Amino acid sequence: MPPWLLNCFLDELDRKTLCALPHLFDIWALDHQRPPPGDWRAWVILGGRGAGKTRAGAEWVRSLAEGARPHDPGTARRIALVAETYDQVRDVMIHGDSGILACAPPDRRPKWKASERKLIWPNGAEAQAFSAHDPEALRGPQFDAAWADELAKWRKGQESWDMLQFALRLGQDPRVCVTTTPRNAPVLKRLLASPSTVQTHAATEANRANLAPSFLEEVRARYAGTRLGRQELDGVLLSDIQGALWTTAALVAAQVADAPPLDRVVVAVDPAVSAGKDSDACGIVVAGAVTRGKPQDWQAYVLADCTVQGVGPLAWAQAVIAARDRFGAERVVAEVNQGGALVETLLRQADPLVPFRALYARKGKSARAEPVAALYEQGRVRHLPGLGELEDQMCQMTPQGYRGSGSPDRVDALVWALHELIIQPAANLRRPQVRVL
């Protein structure tokens, strides 16, 4: 709405309406903060940090507890408020900047009775605080609605969630709202898979109007493009496969903002053998290494994932050369099991003088990846920002094979890069030298 039209609209409102306007959440709510229509049991709001999840949960509780006038009954009379600890219920869900008390209009504001851990509205509706650390406390009470905050980080998540479900037995249509940053928690994954669950989703950026610009600038610079950023900022539920060679926690620990001066940089390629929008991607990963000192002290840095998909052979060859030029790589290495001499021919069409080494895979993908995963366990590989899609594939690679969809093109390229930079040179140094007398 342009400013002149907004001013005309506000000028037409009387004083009482203007006073009420901030508390009419339907006017201000973002799409992900509005309850979905239909017959559902659980509404899950997945969002990045600061996406407005708490405000949405608080306003949903208000919409159930409050009536048309201060003493009129609402649609819910007994509400459970559950967070990981009692302190978090009190400090975030009730007293927080986006909590229930901050959202409530003065004539309908409930009172907090700390001794009973209850909020009591003027119309008699009550909301009781519970800690997910104590699931047994949910035995006995009964409710017609519940708000569960940050379910994905509850240590006793499944136990507490189960007890809450048994307690939701009042009224005609008991429902629960779950506000959480997505994490790879079994209780959350099972909840999302339930046919009675609906969900809305938003990234941190969706609520930028209500966030400090310096906060957004800082977190974008530090976490944009990383696996942690996809979870905490984009609100994407990332799954770690049980027994995977890499985990989200390990990749988060490998994050660095920048790389030191590097002794060697390579571009590794896992070529695409077909073209078209549905073809496999051509994995292109740029990595460098510091190889001063003993081999066990060498460090590798994954600099960029320049993978392309849906392009022709010459186009991906040009992308490889562009990556080499951008990072000043000394060599391009590529697996040639399927492409044979054609891979080198394509690269030399893009640059006749490109330093190239053909690599032949004699082991399966998982067997090749395991020594590289060991380098990560030793803390010898670091990731720069912007590798989110590569890291997603890494967390789905197991000793038994790749558990994701499609082919692990990015991981294959990563494995070749680190073999070229660290594993093969270190093996060459360990081989006994034969002296000719």
N, C-alpha and C positions, 0 to 999 in steps of 0.2 A: 504494500500500500504506500503510495507516495506521501510525503509529509503533509502536503496541503489537504489531502483527503483524510488522513488520520486526524488532523486537527479539527476538521469539520465534524468528523464522527464523535470525537471527545467533547466538542462544544455542545453537541445535542444531548448529552447525558446529564441527568441531574446529579446532585451531590451524593445522594445515597448510592446511586448506581456506580459512580466513580469509586466510592469507598469499597464497594463489593467487588469491583472488577478484578483486583489482584488475586482474589480467592476463587475465581471461576476458572478452574484449571482447564476445562475443555477449550477455553479460548487460547490458552498459552501452550498447551501440551504439544510436544513433538509427536510424530506418528508412532514411534516406538514406545511412547509413554501412555498410549491409549489402549484400554483392554480390547482384545479382539472380539468380534461378535461370535455368536454360536454357543453351542453346549459344550463347555469344557470344564475340567476339574482343576487343572493347574495351568497357570499362565507364567511362563518363564521369560524374564527380560534379560537377555544376554547383551552386555555392553562393555565397551572399554572403560578405562578409568575416567571418571568425570562425565560420563555420557548421560547422566540424569536418572540413573536407576533408582537411587534412594528417594528422590523427589517423586518418581512415579509410584513407588510402593507406598509412600506416606499419603499421597493423594488418593490412591485406591482405597486405603483404609478409611480415610475421611469420607469418601463417597458411600461407603457401607455404613459407617457409624452415624453419620449426621442425617437428620431429617430436613424437611423443607424449612421448618422454623426451629429455633434453638431447642425446644423441648419436644419436638415431634420425633417419633421413633424412626430409625433408619432401617435398612434391610438386614443388618447384622447386629446382634446384641452381645455376643461373646467372641472375642478375637484373640488369637494367639500371635505373639510377636517373638520370633525365634532367630537368634544369631549365635555365633560360636560361643560367646560369653555373655553374661549378664551386663557387664560393662559396655559391651558393644551395642546391645539393645538400648541401653539408657543413653549412651553418648552419641550414637549415630542415628538410630531409628526414631528415638523420642526427642532428645534434646539437640540433635545435630542441626547444622545450618539448613539442611533440606529435610529435617525430620518432621514428625507429626505436629509438634507444638509450633514450629516455625511456620508451618503451612496453614494452621487453623485460624479462622477468623475470630476476632475477640469474643463475640457472643456465643460461639460454639467451642471455644478452646477447652479441651479436657484438663483435668488436674492430675498431676503425678503423685501417687501415694507410694513413696519409696519403701515404706515398711511392708507393704503388700505386693510391691512390684506390679502395680496396676495403674493404668490410665482410666479415668472415669469421666465420661462426657456429661453435660448438663441433662441430657435425655435418659441417662442411666446406662448407656452402652459402656462396656468395659473391654479393655485390651490388657492382657497379662503377659509379662516378660518371662521368657524361658531361655536357658542356655543349652546349646547342643552338646555341651560336655556332660550334661545330666539328662539323658533320654528318659530315665525312669520317672522324672518329674512330670512327664506328659501322660503318665498313667493316671487315670481318675478324672481329670478335667475334661470338659467337652466344649466344642466350639462350632460356630457356623461359618468362620472364616479364619484365615491365617496369612501372615506375611513372614516369609523366610528370607533372611538376608545372607548373601555370600555362602550359599549352600555348598559350593564347590570346594570350600576350604574347611568345612567342618571335619574335625578329626574322627568323630563318631557319626559320620554323615548318614550311613544307611540305617543305623539303629535309631537315630533321632528322627529321621524322615519317616520311618515305619511307625514309630510311636505317635507322631503327629497325624498320620493318616487315620489311625484308629480313633484319635480324639476329634476329628472333623466329622461329627455325626449329628449336629443340630440343624434345624431348619430344613427347608425344602431343597436347597441347592448349595451345600457347603463347598467353598472354593479356597484355593491358596494361590498367592502371588509369590513368585520366587525372583529375587533380584540378585544377580551374580555376575562377576567377571568369569568368563569360561575358563575352566581348568580341566585337565584330564582326570576327572574324578568319576569312579564307577557309578555313584549315586546319581550324578547329573546326567550321565550318558543313558542310564536306564530310564530316568524321568523323561528325557527328551524323546526316547523311543516309544513311550506310552501313547496309545491312540487318543487318550483323554487329555493330552498336553498340547497346548498351543504356545507359540513363542513369538516374541518380537526381538529385533536386534538393531544395534546402532554402534558405530565407532565413536571414539572420544570426540572426533571432529564435528559430529552432529550437534553437539551442545556447546560449540565454540563461543556463542554469544554470551554464555554465562561463566566462561573460564578466563583466567588471567592470560593475556597474550604471551607473556614471558614463559608461562608454564608450557603452553602449546609449542612454542619455539624450541624450548629446551628438550622436551621429550621427542619431538620430531627429529631433531638433530641427532639425538643419542640412540633412539630405538627404531626409527622408521626403517622398514625393510628387513628387520630382524625377526626371528621366530618369537622372541619375547614381545616385540612390538605388535606382531599380528595378534597375540593373545591379549595383551594388556591395553593396547590402543585401538585395534580394529575389532576387538571382541569376538575373535574367531576361536571356536573350540578346536584345539589341536590334539590329535591323538598320538600317544606313544604306544607302539606295539610291544606287547610283552616279549622280552628277550631280544629287543632290537639292539643293533650294534652301537647306536647312539641314542641318547635321551635328551629331552628338552633341557633338563638341568645341566647336563654336560656342555651343551652348546651355548647356553647362557653364560656359563663359566668361561667359555672360550672367547667371549666378545671383547674386542678392543676398539678404540676409536680410530686408531691409525697404526700404520706399520713403520718400523724403523728403516734405515737404509738397508737395502737387500743386496745380497751377493749375487743372486740369480733369480730370474723371473721366467716362467714358461706359460704358454697357453696350451691346455690339453683339450682334445676334441674327441667326443664320441659321435661319429658321423651318423646322420640320418640316411637310411638306405632307400627311403621313398619320399615323395613330395606330396603336397596337398594339405588342406586344413586339418584332416584327420590323421595325418602321418605322425610318426614319432618325432620328438624334438631332436635337434642336433645339440648335444650337450657341449657347451663351451665354458670352461672354467679357467680363470687366471689365478695363479698362485706364485708366491715367491718364498725364498728361504734365506736365512742367515746361517752360513755354513762355516763360520770361524770356530776354531777349537776342535774338541773331540766330537765324533759323530753323535754321541749321546747328548751333546749339548746343542745340537742343531735345532733351530726353530723354523717352522713354516707358517706362512700367513696366506690365507685365502682372500684374495683381493676383490674378485668380482665374479659374478655369474652372468655371462653374456649369451646364454642359451637362446636359440631362435627356433621357432616352430612354424610349419605351414609355408615354408619358402623352398625355392628350388635349390639344386646343388650349388650352382655358382653363387647364389645369394648367401648361403651359409659359409661358403669359402671366403667371400668378401667380409662377412662378419668376423671371421677368425682373424683375418689380416687387420681389420680395424681394431680388434682387441689387442693384438700384438703391438700395433703402433701406439695405441693409447697408453699402454703400461710399459712400453719399452722392453718387451720380452725378448730374450735371447734366442728362444727356440719354440717351435710348434711341434707338439707330439700328438699322435692320433692312433687309435686302434684301427687296424686295417684288415681284420679277419673277414669282414663282409665286403668292404669296398675295394680291397686289394690296391692295386696301383692307381685306381681311379681317384682315390682320396688325395694322393700326392699330386696327380695331374690337375685336379680342380684347384688345389691351393696354389699351384704354380701358374695357373691361368690368372689368378687374382694378383699374384706377385711372383715372378719367375725366380727371384733370388731368396725366397723365404727359407730360413734354416729349418729343416724338417727332419723328424725322426719317426719312422714307422714302428709301431708297437704291435706285438702279436699276443693275444690272450690265450694262454695255455691252461688256465684255471677258470672255474665259474666265477660269476660276479661276486658272490658272497665270499668265496675263498680269497679273491683278490682284495676285497674290502676289509677283511679282518686285520691284517697288519696295519692298515691305515687307521682303523678304529683304535688299535693299541697305541698309536702315536697320540691320539686325543686323550686316552686314559693317562698317559704320561705327562700331559700338559704341554705338549710340544707343538700343538697346532692352534693358531688363533684365527678368529673370523672378524673381518671388517663388516660394517653395516651393509645392508642391502642383499643379504643372502637367504631371505625367508623361504623362497620356494625350494632352493637347494636343501635347506635344513629340514623342510617338511619331508622330502624324499629320504634323507638320511635317517630320520626317526622311524621309517617303515622298512628299513633294510635289516634282515635277520640272518643268522647263520644258515637258515633253511631256505632263504631266498627273499625276494622283494614282495612285500605284502600290500603295496599300493596299487593303484590302477595304472595301466600303461607300462612303460619301460623306465627304469631309473637312469635316464640319460645324463642328468646333472651329476648324480652320484658317480656314475662310471667315469665321467670326465674328471671329477675331483680325485678319484682313486688313481687315475693315470698321472695326474699332476704331482701328487705326493709321492708316488712311486719314482717318478723321474727326479724329483728334487731331493728326497731324503732316503728312501728305502734302497733304491738301486745303487746310488753312490756310496752309501754306508756299507752295503754288502760287498762292493768292489774293494773297499779298503780292508775289509776283514779277511778277504781271500789270501791265502799264503802266496808270497811272491816266489817264483822259481828263479833261482840264480844260475846262470850259465857260466861255468868255469872254463 
